[in-house]
Amino acid sequence: MSTARWQVRPSGSTWGDWGPDDQLGRLNLLTPEIVRRAADEVQEGRAFSLSLPLDLPGGTVLNPNRRPPVIRPTYDADGPRYNLPWSRTDPRFVDVSSDDVVELTLQYSTQWDSFAHVGAYFDVDASGTEVPVYYNGFRAGVDVLGPEDLPAEGGPRSFARRLSVDTFAAAPVQGRGVLIDLYHHLGDEFQKVDHATLESVMRADGVEVEPGDIVLLRTGFADRILEAAAGGRSIDLHRTCSVLDGSDQRLLDWIADSGIVAIAADNYAVETFDIPRDSQRQPSMPIHHLCLFKLGVLLGEMWSYGELAAALRSAGRTRCFVTAPPLRLPGAVGSPANGVATI
C-alpha cells in the first residue's frame, strides 16, 4: 500500500485495498461475474423506476440549502426557444422545437452521494496541522477544491478533481439489488432501526445479503411524499417512518462485514444520530462516515420503492437487477439517480 497521501489509514477502512489511487471503493466488487449473476434475477422482464419526480419532496423543509429544480427556456436573439417555428429561418420549414435549461440542486431528490460528499479531519500536513481528507486519503484543497482554492472570477465555485460522482457513472453502477422492506413490518411511525430490528425484518422476509449487493432500504418515506404531493394527508418530513440508528455499533459492524457496495434508502439522510453530551469528537453522521469516508460504500437517498416492493412481495422475492448510474458530470459531489429495477 502506498503511503503517498497518508501514513496511517483509518481503522477498519478499505483505503489502499484496491490501490493508492482507487476512487471506486466497494464498487470494485461489482466484477463481471457478480454482474452476470445479478442479471439472473431477471425472470419476468418487468422494469420499475426507482426515482421520485425530481421536483419532490417540494419546498425546502428538509434542507434549506437544497432547492427544487427551475426549468427555463433557452434564448436566442429573438427570444425564448419554446414552440419555436423554424419557418422564421425558412418559410418552407414546418418544424417547431423547444429547448430548455435547468438549475438543479444535485442532491435535492432521488440521489447518489459521491465519496467527496463527506470527509473528515483525520490526517495532518507537513507542519502537523490537522487537515480534512476524503476516501482513500484524497485531500481537501488538493483533490477536492472549495471556493477558497479557485480564482475569484470565472470557473466553478467548487470542483472535485478526485472522487467526483461521474466516476460511478463511468464504472457504472449495476448489480443485484436486495430489498429490505422496513415499511411492510414497521409502518410509517417514526422510529430508529438498530441491527436487531433490521435483522428481524430480514429474517421475516427471508432476505439474504451477500458481498457485492446493493441494499434497497424501504422505510415508506418516499411513499408518503408521493401521497402528500397527490393531495393526500400532510406529513412531518422530520418525524415520518423508520430510519437507521447511526449510534448502533452492531449496525455499523454489519454494514462493514456484509460486503455490500451501496445502501440506497427511500428516506432523507439514511440515518439519524443524537450525539451524546459528554462524548468526544466524533462524526455527526456515523453511517455516512463509515460508508463514504472509510469503506467506499455508496449512499443513496429518497429512492422510490412502492411499486417494486409490491411486485416482489407478490412474487415471493426480495431480489432484482438494478441499473442506477449517476449523471456523468465531472466535478460533482452528488447526482440525481434514475435507477431501474428489473425482475
N, C-alpha and C positions, 0 to 999 in steps of 0.2 A: 504493500500500500504506500503510495506516495505521501509525503508529508509536506508537499509544496505549499499548501494552504493552511494546514492545521498540524499541530503537534500531537494533540490528544483528541480523539473523536468522542462524541457523547456516548455515555454508557448505553448499551442496548441498541445503538443505531446501526444503520446499514451503510454508513459513509465508507466509501472505498471498496465495498463488496463487488461492485461492477466497474471498478477503475476510478482513478482520481478525478476524471473529467465527466463522470456519469451525470446525466440530468434526467434520467427516466425513473430512477428508483425501482420500486417493485413492478413497474410495467415491464421490466426485463424478464419477469416470469411469464409473460404472455408470449411464449415461444410458438413457432408454427404448429407443433404438436398439441399444445394446450388449446390454441385457437381452433384447430381441426376438431378436437374432441368437443369443444364448446358448440361447434356447428351441429353436432349430433343431437342437440336439444331441439332442433327444428324438426318437428313431427307433423304439424298441421299447415305450416306456411302462413300463419296469421301474424300480422305485424301490428304493434301498438306504439304510438308516440308516447314518450316519457317526459315531454316538456309541457309546462304551463304556457299559455299565451304570454309573450314576453312583456306585456303591459300589466301583468299581475305580479305581486299582490295588490297593486294600486296604492297611490299616495306614498308617504314617506314615514309611516308609523314604525316599521321595522328598523329602518336605518335612515336618519335624516340626511345622510350624505349620498344616498343612492336614490336616484330619481327615475320615474318612468320614462320610457323612450319618447322622443319627439321626432315625428316624421314630417319632412317638409319637401316641397318640390325643388328640383334643381332649377337654376335660372340661366337664361342666356340674355343677349342684348334686348330681346323682345319681350322678356318676362318669364313667368314660370313655365316649365316644360311639363305641363299636365294637360291631357286631352289636346295635345299639340297637333294641328293639321299640317301634314307635310306639304300640302298644296301651297303653303307660304313660300316654299323654295321653288316649287314647280307645280303649276296648276294641273298637271296630268296625274299627280300622285293622289291616291285615295287613302293613304295610311294616316292613322292618328296614333300618337305614342305618348307615354308618360315616363318620367324619370324622377327618382326621389333620393333623398339623403336622410340619414337617421343620426340623431345624437343619442348614444346608447351607453348607459351605465352597465358595464360588462357583467357585474355581479348583482344586478337588480332582481332577476327572476331565476329560472332554472339555470344552473351554472356548474362549472368546474372551477376549483381553485388551483392555481399553479403552485409550485414549491417556492416561488418568490412572493407568495401572498403572506406567509407567516415565517419569520425567522426568530432569532433570539440573541441576546447578549451572551456569548459563550467563550469566544476566543479573545486574545489580546494581540495588539500590534507590536512592532519592534520596540516601541517605547514603554510597553507594558500597560497601555491604555486598553480597557475593555471595549471591544468593537462588536457590532451586530453582524451576524453571519446567517446564512441560509443553508438549505440541504446540501450535504456533501462539502460544506466548508466554503461555498461561494460567498463573497463578501459584499456587504452594503458599501456603496460608494465606488466600487470597482466593477463588480459583476451585476449588481442591481443598483441602478442610479436613482437619485432623487433630484428634486429641483435645485438643491444646492450644488449638484455636480454638473449642471448644464448651463449653457450660456443664458443670459437674461433674456435675450431676444432670439426668437426663432427656435425651431426644433421642438421635440416633445418635452413635456414637463416632467416626465418620468420614463424610465426605459430599462427593461430587464434585458441586459445583454446575455445573461445566462438564466436558465430556469424559466424562460418565457413559456406561456401556455401553448404556443404554437409547436413546441417540442412534442407535446402529446398528440397534436394533430398530425404531425409527420409520422408518428410511430405506427398506426394510430391506436385509439382505444377501442378494442374489440375483444370480446371473450364471453365467458359464461357468467350470466347474472343469476344470483340466488336471492329470492325474495324472502325477507323476514317480515311477516305481517303483524306488527305490534297492534295495529288498529283493530284487527279482527278479534283479538283477545282482550285488549285493554280499553277499547272505546276511545272517546275523544276528551276525557277528563285529563287535565294537566297532571303529569306525574313523571318522576325521574326513574329511568330504567337502568338498574345495575346489572351486573353479569348474571346473577341468579335469575332475575326476571327474564333477561334475554335468553338464557339457556332453557328456561321453562317453556317459552314460546316456541323456540326452535324444536324442542323435544315433542311438543304437542303436534306440530305440523310435519314432523319428520324431516326437518331441514338439516342438511349436511353441507358444511362449508369446507372447501379444500384450497390448498395453495393455488394461487392464480385466479381465484374467483373475484367477481365484482359483487359486493353486498348491496342489494337494493333494499333500503330500510323504509318501510311504510309505517308512518305514525297516524295518518289521516289528515295531517295539517294541510296539504295541498288540496285535498277534497273539500275541506271547509272553506278554503279560499275560493274555489270554483263555485261553491254554493252561495257564498256571500256575493260574488260578482254577478251571479244569475238572479239576484234579488231575494235570496233566502235569508236565513237568520244571520244577524251580525255576530261577529266573533271578536274576542280579545286575542289579538295575534301574539301576545306575550304570555298567555296562560291557556293555551289550547293544545291538546293532545300530548302524547308522551315525547320524551326527549332523553337521549343518552346521558347518563350521570358521569360527567368527566372526573368526579372525585373518587370513583370506584377503581381501586388499583387492579382488582381482578378483571375488570372490563378492559382496562388498558393492556394487561398482560395477554388477554385473549386476542385482542387486535394484533399485538406483536407476534404472538405464537402461531396465529392462524395461517399466515402467508397470504392473506388477501391483498389484492392490488388496489382496491378502491372501496370506499363507502359512499354511496350516493343516497342521501336521505331526502325525504319529501318535505322536511321542515326547514326552518331558518336556523343556521349555525350548527346543526347536527347535535350539539351538546349544550348542557348547562353546567355551571360550576360556581359555587359560592366559596370564595377564598376565606379560610379561617382567619379570625382576627389576629391570632398570635403566631401566624405562620411566617416563615422566612420568605425570601424572594422565590417566586415560582411563576410558571406560566398562568396567564389569565384563562386560557382555554387548553386544558391538558390534552384533549384528543387531537386538536389542531397541532399542538406542539409535537406530540408523538408521531402523527401521520405525516404532516408536511415538512417538519424540521428534521426529525430523527430517522424515520423509516422510508420516506419517499412513497407514501400511500396517498393516492388521490382522494380528495374530498369533494363531493357534490352536494348541493343544497337545492331545496324546493323543486325536486323532481315530482312527477305525477304518475301514480301507480294504480288509480282506481280501476280502470278497465283491465289492465294486465292482471291485477290481483284477482278479480272476479273470474277471468278466463282460466288462470292457473288453478284456483281452488275448485272450479267446476271440473277440471280435468284431473284433479288429484295430484298436481305437480307443484314444484316450487322453483324450478329452474327454467332458464330461457337463454337464447343467444342475444347478446347485446352489442350494438354498434353505436358508439357515442363519442366521436371526436369533437374537440372544441373547435372554434374558429382558428384557422391558420393565420393568426395575427401576431407577427413578430413584435416582441417587446411588451406584450400584455401580461398582467399577472392574474387575470381571470377571464372567463369567456362564457357566453351562453352555451348551453348544451342541448342539442335537439336529438336526444337518444332515441333509438328504435329497438324494441324488444321483439323478437320473433320466436314463436312457439310451434 
